[in-house]
Amino acid sequence: MPPPGYCPAVTAPLDVPETTAQAVAPVLVPGEAVAGRSPWRIAWTRLRRDKVALAGGVVVVLLVLVALAAPLIVGLLGHPPQEFHYEKIDPDLQVPTGSFGGVSGDFLFGAEPVNGRDLFSRVVYGSRISLLIAFLATLLSALLGTFFGVVAGYFGGWVDTAISRTMDVFLAFPLLLFAIALAGVVPDRAFGLSGDALRITLIVFIVGFVNWPYVGRIVRGQALSLREREFVDAARSMGASNRRILLTEMLPNLVAPILVYTTLLIPTNILFEAALSFLGVGVRPPTPTWGGMLSDATRWYQIAPHFMLFPGLAIFITVLAFNLFGDGLRDALDPRSR
Amino acid sequence: MRRTRRLAAVALGAVAAMALGACGGPSTGGSGGGTGGGGDTAKAEANAGIGGIANPSDAKGGTLRMANSSDWDSLDPADTYYAYAWNFARLYGRSLVGFKAAPGKEGAELVPDLAESLGTPNADATQWTYRLKPGIKFEDGSVITSRDVKYAIARSLDKDTFPNGPTYFNDYLDLQGYEGPYKNPNLDAFTAVETPDDRTLVFKLRTAFAGFDYLAGLINTIPVPQAADTGARYKEKVVSSGPYKFETNELGKRFTMVRNPNWDASTDPIRKALPDRIEVAVNANADDVDNRLFSGDLDVAIEGTGVQPAAQGRVLADQALKANSDNGLAGFTWFTVLDDSVAPLDNVHCRRAVLLAADRTGYQRAYGGATGGDLATNLMGTNIPGAQQFDLYPSSGGTGDVAKAKDELNQCGQPNGFTTSISFRAERPKEKAAAEALQQSLARAGIQLEIKPFPAGDYAKLYAGKPDYSVANKLGLKVYGWQADWPDGFGFLAQVVDRRVIKAGGGNTNLGIRIPELDARIDQALGETDKAKRDAIWTGIDRTVMENASVLPGVWAKGLLYRPPNLTNVFVTGAWGMYEYTALGTTRR
């Protein structure tokens, strides 16, 4: 029996293991082949009907492609991101010549004030840093959160208490201050890394390590309810080890919420990376980052607004796309949460 | 003879001002030279305030409205270290000697203020004597005595109470362990300054210091009556010895000043004191300050560093605005130090390669192009009287000479170039731009730079100014800048190039220049009482630093200052590199 106040957050179809799902008798429609529908298939059908989420997903895929193919795209449409173009700059005012920051076929997003670097190239290359850090940090959060969440939820007792309190501590952490302090203290060479690789690792670690309780709490809640279910009882009564129950009975049923919250954590982490770069503790110049560009642009927003507009738009579109896609994914996997 | 001519000039100035107030049309009569006071005031001209006086006038009255986009470190003369604060403090305080209120280099000359004359040294310049003018009064009418000056200097020694002010008196007076009146109330224990009578002050120094008059010109010698001293709270109610006294003072927001009736113009060779009232707002938005200057709601942006980038674009593009602007030397030299303890920059040829490969026009662009400053070729710029300018690493247009740089790299044993780091202060976008520009231009010769930002607050204490950190992290190049506390060789160079001021624990202003032969020459300059000879020694030191390629000079900074048309008697003084505040007047009544 579920404990009082039990309220499953995951939809019924997902709760049913896949083998039994097929056994649910579909309504027979004459003239049509009987087809079993897996929960994933049902979710996909729902997602496909959600045009907004689909658009978000398409943009996300495009962004990933842009980041992966950045050298190719810049080679075709831009200039190397570190290349100075003094000829594009008015020597008196230090801003690009031409209308709206020198936007032209040659410089698609115009040029950066002072040194004339190609803003298009820098925004495109900036996507690499943003997405890389956001993906890796989210992955780290998801791994840690899933592990500790499922362990806490399944075992309960003092294990749960210890992990839950730890999560509370992490959630109460002033993340930004912690990040600024740590990024300032870590030397230039550490853990066998240096330069950009070290900075990226560092930020991934900070963001991922501090954000895992957001996933962990969700997973714990789900695990708490799952462990009272009949199929877990059944597995236990048949003598399955804890390890087996965790890996083959519980985890598959946790994939959906993990996926949803991971997708929603990515835009948060993109914003966080941008904030760190904006504050000057992210990846170091001259490596382009969206946050760093925004920070530079604050000096120029009145006379060269394009400098702020393009990286700002890049952050805006990316975060929006991930959020729309993540929301759609949640609706598809868990319609009751609407 | 002189006297009548001066009076005539005053009268003519008043007439011109009245004519302007009446119609404001093109002035037809009395367009003499720019000097006397009856200049053609209706037609403004760009840079009229550089080397000359823009809108000259002696008309008194009106309210001068000033704004500061940040805040004073303190209004207390013992506790402030901003050039604008030293400039402004002259409105409410008089020091023993002071800079002449005159355009350009003339403004960097010292004239007696409270004292009757410049200081009289003993034979080896270790003891200096000043005699006060008789009958100069505080705002409450009490006569200023030598003890008031001595007390002011004594309290300024206490760096626990006043952490911000300059420490020259702590460094050069023969203090015998005296730590200021708050720790030792017995002022007689302060034997380094003696007051044999009410008008005489005798300073006793640890070492010879031939330029001591510059110390006597520091705001620390502005007298403070002991009875009115409230320690760290004195900034709330500073007792005036100058032409204006505080009327209201809301710290962090605004204050107002009115005429001090006990100030006697006949004893004061510096201050014109034209306005009747001065209103100052602090912590104003910098862009808003510029807009208010343009619209006529404000007269002076106190920081004196020039308008913001947004406003700069407007001024340069608009001829009417540009005609009311001055683009003068601001006093700063922006440069990059080459730390000679960081291999391979310990080799002079590698350092020379850096200087030759650098595109200095990129450096200049980083600081705002020609408006932001002139291409620097050595440390001391034209704003320092007696300094000379020379270029030991010439290249066409200042864009660098890669072939010569590669030749030096060969001599250094690094024919393929080398890798080092360049540090800058993270909060300073111009320094970042300079670092990025250097990274680009040095790469042409194969010198690769890794860019490392550090927080400005700890730049000297923990990073670029900490020798062991610099070596461990290979901070070979350090973007930096310096403004002299006063415009002479000592004021500029002593803290920057003397290897003996480098402290192992960090907090250095010399970021890594160690040239042993300079030690003796700096000491020689300290003791040389002949100013011309002294200037020659400092120029020689500047040249040696450049021969050693210890510094990559960037820019002699200029600021684009805007003077609203109602502002009179405006000029950039060589002492501060900004408008001289004691001279300003306004036609707005």
Interface residues (C-beta under 8 A of the other chain):
Chain A: Q82 F84 Y86 I89 P91 D92 L93 Q94 V95 V114 N115 G184 P187 D188 G195 G280 R284 P285 P286 D296 R299 W300 Q302 I303
Chain B: D287 P309 A310 Q312 G313 L316 A317 T361 G362 R365 A366 G368 G369 A370 T371 S421 A426 E427 P429 K432 A433 A435 E436 A437 Q439 Q440 E450 I451 K452 P453 P455 N473
